[in-house]
Amino acid sequence: MAPSSEVGAPPNFDAISVPSYHAAGMDELPEHDDWLTGPEARRLQGFAYTKRREEARLGRWTAKQTLARALHLDDDAATLAALVIRNAADGAPEVVVDGRLAPVHISMTDRADWAVCVAIGAGRSGGAIGCDLELVEPRSDRFVADWFTPAERDLVAADPGDRDLVANLVWSAKESALKVLRTGLRRDTRSVEVSLRDEAAGRWSALCVSTVEGERFQGWWCRFGDFVLTFASIAATPPPASLVDPSPLGAARPSHRWMTDPHRS
């Protein structure tokens, strides 16, 4: 197992001047764990269920790849191991380099054997960021009634032909905003309300999330085939830019490989 090592000169995280993201599928994961530190690998091996362990591995692989690409670093195992991804006390991901908290904000998400990480330099972001990846799949009326505000229910009902897209888009934007707030689903999802805006930038469309306390987070959403990806931030930013052109999400196909061996040791 490769130990954490130095990445040479301290990375200039402020060089990540706009939200930058990378997407990776489960097929990209290496079989070995040399790109993890010992503590990272031991933590993941402690998960009893294949689904949780492999999704966590994929999330960290994608986050390390995002940072290496955004910072123009090599993607060899030693360099990736030096970019440590850990969880803060509230569960939010943070980056540690050479034992010190790195001045960068990241957000991680995974769904159906695909993961996305968005990164931006802390000096460029204005605060925390959030992203979320969802499948465009049916959501029941009960789900919408239980978790959405009245205005969001109206938004879902307004276009029956796109109901599945809008329902999952709203849910995803809520998750992104709750990551900005660093609460996740510990907070009532109806305490944040999603609205869609007419503004567009390329294939991305704008959204806004308002909290009951009066905060407003600007954000973006984009559909990639069977998936929808959302992003939210405290300060207004351009939409996330893919570090690979075209984005791997454009050809992504959902799968659930863990189901073949859910308790693999």
C-alpha positions as CSV (number, residue, x, y, z in Angstrom):
1,M,0.0,0.0,0.0
2,A,1.5,3.3,-1.0
3,P,1.8,5.8,1.8
4,S,0.8,9.4,1.5
5,S,3.5,11.3,-0.2
6,E,4.3,14.9,-1.1
7,V,3.1,16.3,-4.5
8,G,6.2,18.5,-4.9
9,A,5.6,22.2,-4.8
10,P,2.4,23.1,-3.0
11,P,-0.5,23.0,-5.5
12,N,-2.0,26.4,-6.4
13,F,-5.6,25.6,-5.7
14,D,-6.7,29.1,-6.6
15,A,-5.8,28.2,-10.2
16,I,-9.1,26.3,-10.2
17,S,-10.8,29.6,-10.8
18,V,-14.2,28.2,-12.0
19,P,-16.2,25.1,-10.9
20,S,-14.5,22.2,-12.6
21,Y,-15.7,18.6,-12.6
22,H,-14.9,15.1,-13.6
23,A,-17.1,12.1,-14.0
24,A,-16.0,8.5,-13.8
25,G,-17.7,5.1,-14.0
26,M,-17.2,2.0,-12.0
27,D,-15.4,0.4,-14.9
28,E,-12.6,2.9,-14.5
29,L,-11.7,1.9,-11.0
30,P,-8.3,0.1,-10.6
31,E,-8.3,-3.2,-8.8
32,H,-5.4,-2.1,-6.6
33,D,-5.5,0.5,-3.8
34,D,-2.1,2.0,-4.3
35,W,-3.7,5.4,-5.1
36,L,-5.1,5.5,-1.5
37,T,-3.3,6.1,1.7
38,G,-3.3,3.4,4.3
39,P,-5.9,5.0,6.5
40,E,-8.2,5.7,3.4
41,A,-7.9,2.1,2.3
42,R,-8.5,0.6,5.7
43,R,-11.6,2.8,6.2
44,L,-13.1,1.6,2.9
45,Q,-12.2,-2.1,3.6
46,G,-14.1,-1.8,6.9
47,F,-17.4,-1.3,5.0
48,A,-19.4,-4.6,5.2
49,Y,-21.4,-4.1,2.1
50,T,-20.1,-4.1,-1.5
51,K,-22.3,-1.2,-2.6
52,R,-21.1,1.2,0.1
53,R,-17.4,0.2,-0.2
54,E,-17.3,0.4,-4.0
55,E,-19.2,3.6,-4.2
56,A,-16.9,5.2,-1.6
57,R,-13.9,4.0,-3.6
58,L,-15.3,5.3,-6.8
59,G,-16.1,8.7,-5.2
60,R,-12.5,9.1,-3.9
61,W,-11.0,7.9,-7.2
62,T,-13.1,10.5,-9.0
63,A,-12.3,13.3,-6.5
64,K,-8.5,12.6,-6.8
65,Q,-8.7,12.5,-10.6
66,T,-10.6,15.8,-10.5
67,L,-8.0,17.5,-8.5
68,A,-5.1,16.0,-10.4
69,R,-6.6,17.1,-13.7
70,A,-7.6,20.6,-12.5
71,L,-4.1,21.2,-11.1
72,H,-2.3,19.6,-14.1
73,L,-0.6,17.0,-11.9
74,D,0.4,13.5,-12.9
75,D,-2.2,10.9,-12.1
76,D,0.3,8.2,-10.9
77,A,-0.6,6.4,-7.7
78,A,1.9,8.3,-5.5
79,T,0.5,11.7,-6.6
80,L,-3.1,10.6,-6.1
81,A,-2.3,9.1,-2.7
82,A,-0.9,12.6,-1.7
83,L,-4.3,14.1,-2.3
84,V,-6.1,12.8,0.7
85,I,-9.9,12.9,0.8
86,R,-11.4,12.9,4.3
87,N,-14.7,13.8,5.9
88,A,-15.1,16.7,8.2
89,A,-17.0,16.3,11.4
90,D,-20.3,17.2,9.6
91,G,-19.6,14.7,6.9
92,A,-18.6,17.1,4.2
93,P,-15.6,16.1,2.1
94,E,-12.4,18.0,2.4
95,V,-8.9,17.7,0.9
96,V,-5.7,17.3,2.9
97,V,-2.2,17.7,1.3
98,D,1.0,17.1,3.4
99,G,-1.1,17.0,6.5
100,R,-2.8,20.4,6.0
101,L,-6.3,21.3,5.0
102,A,-6.1,22.4,1.4
103,P,-7.7,25.7,0.3
104,V,-10.2,24.1,-2.1
105,H,-13.9,23.3,-1.9
106,I,-15.1,20.0,-3.4
107,S,-18.4,18.3,-3.6
108,M,-18.9,14.6,-4.4
109,T,-21.9,12.6,-5.6
110,D,-22.5,9.1,-7.1
111,R,-25.4,7.3,-8.6
112,A,-25.8,4.0,-10.5
113,D,-22.1,3.2,-10.8
114,W,-21.1,6.8,-11.8
115,A,-19.5,9.5,-9.7
116,V,-18.9,13.2,-10.1
117,C,-16.7,15.6,-8.2
118,V,-16.7,19.4,-8.6
119,A,-13.8,21.5,-7.3
120,I,-13.0,25.2,-7.0
121,G,-10.3,27.1,-5.2
122,A,-11.5,28.3,-1.8
123,G,-10.4,31.9,-2.7
124,R,-12.6,31.7,-5.9
125,S,-15.8,30.2,-4.6
126,G,-17.2,32.5,-1.9
127,G,-17.9,29.5,0.2
128,A,-19.1,25.9,0.1
129,I,-20.4,24.2,-3.0
130,G,-22.7,21.3,-3.7
131,C,-23.3,18.9,-6.6
132,D,-25.7,16.0,-7.0
133,L,-26.2,13.3,-9.6
134,E,-29.5,11.6,-10.1
135,L,-31.2,9.1,-12.5
136,V,-34.1,10.4,-14.4
137,E,-36.5,7.8,-13.1
138,P,-40.2,7.7,-11.9
139,R,-40.9,9.4,-8.6
140,S,-44.2,8.7,-6.9
141,D,-46.9,11.3,-6.1
142,R,-46.3,10.3,-2.4
143,F,-42.5,11.1,-2.8
144,V,-43.3,14.5,-4.3
145,A,-45.9,15.3,-1.6
146,D,-43.7,14.2,1.3
147,W,-40.4,16.0,0.3
148,F,-41.3,18.9,-1.9
149,T,-42.8,22.4,-1.1
150,P,-46.1,23.4,-2.6
151,A,-44.4,25.5,-5.3
152,E,-42.1,22.6,-6.2
153,R,-45.1,20.3,-6.5
154,D,-46.7,22.8,-8.9
155,L,-43.5,22.8,-10.9
156,V,-43.5,19.0,-11.2
157,A,-47.2,19.0,-12.2
158,A,-46.9,21.8,-14.7
159,D,-45.3,19.6,-17.5
160,P,-46.6,16.0,-17.3
161,G,-44.5,15.1,-20.3
162,D,-41.3,15.9,-18.4
163,R,-42.5,14.9,-15.0
164,D,-39.7,12.5,-14.3
165,L,-37.0,14.9,-15.3
166,V,-38.4,17.8,-13.3
167,A,-39.0,15.7,-10.2
168,N,-35.5,14.4,-10.2
169,L,-34.0,17.7,-11.1
170,V,-35.8,19.4,-8.1
171,W,-34.7,16.6,-5.8
172,S,-31.1,16.8,-7.0
173,A,-31.0,20.6,-6.6
174,K,-32.2,20.2,-3.1
175,E,-29.4,17.7,-2.3
176,S,-26.9,20.1,-3.9
177,A,-28.1,23.0,-1.7
178,L,-28.1,20.9,1.4
179,K,-24.4,20.1,0.7
180,V,-23.8,23.9,0.5
181,L,-25.4,24.1,3.9
182,R,-23.3,21.1,5.1
183,T,-26.3,19.4,6.6
184,G,-27.2,16.8,4.0
185,L,-30.6,15.1,4.6
186,R,-30.3,15.8,8.3
187,R,-32.3,19.0,7.4
188,D,-35.9,19.0,6.3
189,T,-35.9,19.0,2.5
190,R,-38.9,21.4,2.5
191,S,-36.8,24.1,4.2
192,V,-35.1,24.7,0.8
193,E,-37.1,25.5,-2.3
194,V,-35.9,25.1,-5.9
195,S,-36.9,27.4,-8.7
196,L,-35.8,27.3,-12.4
197,R,-34.5,30.3,-14.3
198,D,-34.6,31.1,-18.0
199,E,-30.8,31.7,-18.2
200,A,-28.7,29.2,-20.0
201,A,-25.0,28.7,-20.7
202,G,-24.2,26.1,-23.3
203,R,-26.1,23.0,-22.4
204,W,-26.5,24.1,-18.8
205,S,-29.6,25.8,-17.4
206,A,-29.8,28.1,-14.4
207,L,-31.6,27.4,-11.1
208,C,-32.0,29.0,-7.7
209,V,-32.5,27.5,-4.3
210,S,-33.9,29.6,-1.5
211,T,-33.9,28.7,2.2
212,V,-36.5,29.5,4.9
213,E,-33.8,31.7,6.5
214,G,-33.7,33.9,3.4
215,E,-30.5,32.6,1.8
216,R,-30.3,32.2,-1.9
217,F,-28.0,29.8,-3.7
218,Q,-27.4,30.1,-7.4
219,G,-27.0,27.0,-9.4
220,W,-27.0,25.1,-12.7
221,W,-28.4,21.8,-14.0
222,C,-27.8,19.7,-17.1
223,R,-29.2,16.4,-18.4
224,F,-26.8,13.8,-19.6
225,G,-28.9,10.9,-21.1
226,D,-30.3,8.9,-18.2
227,F,-28.7,11.3,-15.6
228,V,-29.3,14.8,-14.4
229,L,-26.5,16.7,-12.7
230,T,-27.0,19.8,-10.5
231,F,-24.7,22.3,-8.9
232,A,-25.2,25.0,-6.3
233,S,-23.0,27.6,-4.6
234,I,-23.1,30.5,-2.3
235,A,-21.6,32.9,-4.8
236,A,-22.8,33.1,-8.4
237,T,-20.4,31.2,-10.7
238,P,-20.4,29.9,-14.3
239,P,-21.7,26.4,-14.8
240,P,-19.2,23.6,-13.9
241,A,-16.7,23.0,-16.7
242,S,-15.8,19.4,-17.6
243,L,-12.1,18.6,-17.2
244,V,-12.6,16.1,-20.1
245,D,-14.1,17.1,-23.4
246,P,-16.6,15.8,-24.0
247,S,-17.8,14.9,-20.5
248,P,-17.9,11.1,-19.9
249,L,-21.4,11.6,-18.6
250,G,-22.5,12.1,-22.2
251,A,-22.1,8.4,-22.9
252,A,-22.8,7.1,-19.3
253,R,-25.1,4.2,-18.8
254,P,-26.5,3.4,-15.4
255,S,-25.7,0.1,-13.8
256,H,-25.7,-1.6,-10.4
257,R,-22.8,-4.0,-10.3
258,W,-22.9,-4.4,-6.5
259,M,-26.1,-6.4,-6.8
260,T,-24.2,-9.5,-8.2
261,D,-22.3,-9.8,-4.9
262,P,-23.7,-7.5,-2.2
263,H,-21.7,-9.0,0.7
264,R,-18.4,-9.5,-1.0
265,S,-15.5,-9.6,1.6
